[in-house]
Amino acid sequence: MSLSLIFWLVLALVAGLLALSVHRTRGMAKAAARMVPQAGEIVPVRGGRIHYVAAGPTGAPPVVLIHGLSGQLQHFTYAMAELLAGDFRVIAVDRPGCGYSVRDGAELATPGEQGRMIAEALAALGVTDPILVGHSFGGAVALAMAMDRPEQVRGLALLAPATQPQAEVPEVFRGLMVRTGWLRRAIGATVAVPLAAATAEKVLAAVFAPEPAPGDFMIRAGGALGLRPQAFVTASEDAVALLDGGAGQAARYAAELTVPGGILFGSADAILSPALHGHTMAAHGLGFETLEGRGHMIPLTAPRDCADFVRRVAAMCS
């Protein structure tokens, strides 16, 4: 068999495998959308659209819930939103590009741009002076909103937030560190979704450690929405933006972080260090508390403790 024939056979095999991956990815994405359909309403903003769910009395003090990396608003509607809805007007958002929200490009992945888009959506909804509840990456977005628009934010109730620069992302998210846009999209369209499905149990165990992931995470907590090409693309853009911009955002705290609030961490968080990302923020006016033995996903594993923490912050900021 000639070398040229071998080359073309190998090329055909690779092309066939890629085509199969694309077909499987599209099928899995459609199935994910059926399992977790759009739950709320859409607000158009500059650079995209924001999907949100609202609960609680219209005239009650507003609380805005902003989820973390590779997440969606169901991380809060799983339990926390209902626990808060008796006392607050609760607005849970899909961050731009996540869940059923849309953003137009990677340049909108920074916490500042995501915060700007969320702020525009809130303004369109008539939401003023909210308590911002940000989990993980959502904490970085909430901090950016508080520094960019301090007059529009009443307080910060941050849950295991990303507040400080890091040399690298946590190991479980290193596969997201793709910096080339076309390659990111190619991976998302071919192998990312099948790989995510195959490794879901291992990834969830690492993210929730030392606590178990809820058995209904994929449906009730929206985890199935991660099995779509755009979910990989968005998460990759977010991870790169956080790694590249963390130092610049942290450098602003001393002069620009004036909004009061607090931080709650699980003491056994395996994703973000409570000491680095929580305790250090006391120097910038944010209180620091821990939940003994809890991990990173406290909005899902300790929703009552998190809701009580939000109430304490709201009372402090009233």
N, C-alpha and C positions, 0 to 999 in steps of 0.2 A: 504494500500500500504506500503510495507516495506521500511525502510530507505535506504537500498542498491539500491532498484529500483529507488527511488527518486534521489539518487546520480547519477546513470547512466543516468537517463533522463535529469537531469540538465547538466551533462557533455556533453551529445549529443547535447543539445540545444546550449550550449556555442560553441562547435565545429562547429555546423552548422552556427551560426552567424559569427564566425571568417572566415569560408570558404566563406561565402557570402561577407564579407568585403574584403577578398583577391581578389575575382573575380571582385567586383566592382572597387577596386583600380587599378587592371590591365587594366580594360576597360577605366577608366578615364585617366590613364597614356598614353595609346595608343591614345586616343582622343586628349590629350594635345599636343603630338608630331605631330599629323596631323595639329592642329590649328597653331602651331608655329614650323615649320620645321627648320632644321639647315640652318643658313643663310650664313655661311662663310667657312673658311678652318680650317684644324686641323694641329697642330704642335706637334710632340711627344717630350716629355721632360722626365727627370728622375722623376719617380713616377707618370706618367700620360700623359695626352694630353691637350693641350690648343686650344680652339676654338676661332677664331678671325674674325673680319670683318675689312677691310681696305678701306679707301676712301681718296680722295684728291691726288694732284700731288706727284709722287714718290720721287722727289728730294726736296720737301718742308720740313721745320722743323717738326720733329715728335711730336705728342701728343698722349699719351696712356691713354685710359679711363678705369677705374677700378671701377666696380659697388659695391653696398653695400650688406648687409645681405639679404638673401632670394631673391636676384635679379639675373639679367642676362644682357648681353650686350645690349639688346633692351631698357633698361632704358636710354641709350645714343643714340642709333640709332633712337629712337622715334623722336628726333628733334635736339639735340646738335651736333651730329656728322656732320650732313649736314651743320649746321651753321658754323662749324669750317673748313670744307673741302676745302673751297676756299683759305685759308691761310696756312693750315698745311696738313701734311700727318697724317691722323687720324687712329689710331688702337684701336678699341674697343674689349676688351677681356671678355670672360666668365671666372671668377675666377675658379681656380681648384675645380672640383666637382660640379660647377654650370652650368646651361644651358646645353651646349653640350661639356663642358670640363669635364675631368675625373681626379680624384686623387685616389691613391691606398689604402689610409688608413687615419684614424683619426689623426695620428701623423703628417700629412701634412696640418692640418687645421690652424696652427699658422700663423700669418701675415708674419713671417720670411720665413717659408717654401713656402707659397703661393707666396710671392715676389720672391723667388728663382726660382720657376717654371715659373713665368711670365717673369723674366729676361732671363732665358734660351730660352724661345720662341722668345723673342725679338732679342736675339743674332742670333738665327737661321734664323730670317727674315732679318737680317742686319740692324736692327733699333738701332741707336746709339744716345746718348745724348738727350733723350726725355724730354719733360715736362710731368710729371705724374699728371693725374687728378683723384683723388680718392674720391668717395662719401661714406660717412658713414663708414662701415667696410672697404671699399676700401681705405679710407683715412689712416687707420691703416696699410694696406698692402703697400701703397705708402710710408709712413714714414719708414717702415722697409726696403724697397728697398733703400731709400735715405741714411739710416744709414749703411746698409750692403755694398752698392756699390755707395758711393758718387761720384766717378769718372765717373759713368755711367749715372748719372741723372743731367739734366740741371736745373730743377726747379720743384717746387711743387705747384699745384693749387688745393687745397683741398676744397671739397664741403661738408659742414656739417659733418666733419670727426669725428671718434671716436679716441680721442687722449689721454684721461686720464683714470685711473682706476676707476671702479665703484663697489659699493658693490653688485649690482644686475643689471640684464638686465631690460630694459623697460618692463612695464607690458604686453604689447601686444606680447612680445617675450618670456614670462616666460614658456610657454608650450614647448619651445625648450630645456629647461635645463634638459636634460636626459644625465646622465654621463656613463651609462652602455651600452657598444656597442651592445650586443645582444638585449637588451630591445629597444634601439633606432631603430634598424633594424626591430624588430617585430612591433613596433608602426607604422613605415613607411610603412610596407607591409600590414597593416590591417586598422587601424582607422584614421591615420593622414590625408590621402587624402580626404576621405569623410567629415571629420570635417573641413578641410581647405576650401572645397567647400561650406559647410554650413555656415561658418563664414566669408567668403571672404569679404562681404560688410562691416561688422563691423570692420574687421582688416584693410582694406584699408582706411576706414574713420579715424581710429586712427593714422595710419602711415602718411597720408597726412594732417591731421588737422593742422591749421584751414581751409585749402583749400580743395576743393573737388577733389576726384580722377578722372582722365580722364575716360570718358565713354568707351573708347577703350583700356583701360589698359590691359585687359586679352589677347588681340591679338597683337595689335601694340606694346605694351610695354612688351610683353612676359610673362605676369602674369600667363597664363595657364601652363607654364612650372613648376610652383610651385605645380601643381597637379600631382606630381609623387613621388613615395616613396623615390627616391634618393634625391629629393629636401629637404624633411624633414630631412633626415639623415645628409646631408651636412650642412644645416642651424643649426641643433643642435650641430654638431661638431664645427662649427664656433663660435656660441654663447658661448659655454663652453671655447673654446680656448681664446676668447677675454676677458672673465671675469677672467680667471686664469692668463693670461699673460699681462694684461693691465699695472699693476704696474711695471713689469720688463721692458717693452718697454719704459714707461714714464721716468724711471730712467736713460735711456740712452741719453735723449735729450740734457742735459747740455753739455756733453762731445763729443757727436757723431753726432748731427744734425747740419750739416754745409751747406746743400743745401738750397739756397734761395727760397722764394716763399711766398704764402699767403693763407688765409683761408676765405671762404665765407659761411655765415650762414643765414638762414631765422631767423628773430628776434623772431618769434613765434614758433620756432621748439619745438614740443611736445615730441620728441624722445631723442634728445641729447641737453644738455644745451649749448647755445652759449657762455655763460660766462665761463663755466668749460672747454669746449672742444675747444673753439676758442680763447677767449681773453687771456687765460693763455699762449698760444703759442707765443705771442708777445715777451715774455722773451727769446725765443729760435730763434728769428730772422724772424718769419713769420708774415706778415701783417695780419690784421683782419678787415673784412668788414661784414656788415649785409644788408639784403634785408628786408625792413620794411613790417611786416605783413605776411611774407612768412613762410611756414612750413619746414618740413624735406626733402621733395622730390623735391627740387628745380631743379635738372636736367630735370624733367618732367614738373613742373609747371612754371618755370622761365628760359627756355633754353637760351633765348637771353641774359639775365643778366649773366647767367653762362658762356656763350661763350665769352662775352665781358670781364669778369673777367679773363678767361684763356688768352685772348689776352694781357691784362695788365700785367699779371704775365710773359708771354713769353717775352714781350718787356723789362721788368725789368731784366730778366735773360739773355738777349742777349749780 
